[in-house]
């Protein structure tokens, strides 16, 4: 994943989970926010109503689970859990995937960074303040 797409480890929570074929690995939870450009709302919703299977396969192969995007007004909130062993390597692998890069080429113009965005990040990381399993 490009530098602007990585999620800082400090935004993650911890827990336990089991990756396919591996011993239990810590689960890292990530919440992020970005603004949806009103003029691209319908296009963004259309794209996400039928996400390309290859994009979904890459998300899974890179250790992301329970990945959701929510919409409130013009704000998009994403939630994901990372269950892999090397987050930086998995995000680099995702960023190198040509199909995922093409997906981002379509979705990025629909989005606008929020105030408080972190340098090198596209979506603004959120700090977890509460979690209950």
PyMOL commands that set and color helices and strands:
alter all, ss='L'
color gray80, all
select helices_A, chain A and resi 3-5+9-11+38-49+53-61+87-96+98-110
alter helices_A, ss='H'
color red, helices_A
select strands_A, chain A and resi 16-18+24-26+28-36+64-72+75-82+111-112+124-126
alter strands_A, ss='S'
color yellow, strands_A
deselect
rebuild
show_as cartoon
